[in-house]
């Protein structure tokens, strides 16, 4: 199962690694980042415990996951030191 998950996430891992190299994203561990994003985008545990989401609900979940993940993984300038 773990190997299947890695194969499924491989394109995303590759993207996160390349995006990190050019400074688009700040993700220390591309594999962990891919797993977290996949969890967010799929609805996580709720997807297994509840009735299937409608296409509209899936679209809202995916947009929300993108917003949270990409904003959180965006490179930031260090906060200025206050005196």
N, C-alpha and C positions, 0 to 999 in steps of 0.2 A: 504494500500500500504506500509506503514512504517513497519508494522509487517511482511509482505512478504519479504521486503528487509532485515530485521534483520534475518529472518530464512535463507535466501539465503546466507547472509554473516557470519552466525554463525560459520561455520567451520574455516573460515579465522580469525575471531575475536578470537576464541579459540587458533588457532596457534600463532597469534601475542602475545596473553597473555602469553602462555607457552614460546615462544621464548624470551620474555622480562624477564621472571622469571629466565631463565638460562643465560641471558646476550648475546644472539645472536643478538637481535634487541633492539633498544632503542626507543620505541613508548609509549608515555604517555597515549594515549587513543586508545586502540585497536579497538574500534568500528569506530572511526573517521579514523584511519589508514586503516581499511578494506574498508571503503567507498571511500577513496582517491585512493587506489590501484585499486579497481574495476572500478573507473572512468578512470584512466589512461589506464588500460588493455583493456577496452571496446572501447576506442576511444572517450569517453566522448560525448559531445554534437555533435561533428562532425558525430558520428555514426547515429544520428537521422536526421541530416540535409543534408547529402550527400548520394550518392548511396552506397550500401553495399560494404564493402572492400572485395577484393579477399582473398583467403586463404594465399597467400604470404604476402599481406599487413597486414593481421591480425597477422601473425607470427612476422613481423617486429615490429608492435605496441606492442605486448605482450613482446617481448625481450627488447624493449626500456623501457617499463613501469617497468619491473623487474629491469633493470639496475638502473634507476632513483630512484625507490622506495627503493630497498635494499641497494644501496650505501648511500642514504640519511638517512636511518633508522639504519645504522650500528653504533654500539657504538664507540665513539671516546674518546681519551684521551684529557683532557683539554689542551689548547694551553699554551706553556710555557710563563711565564711573561718576558717581555723584560725590561731591566733596562735602 
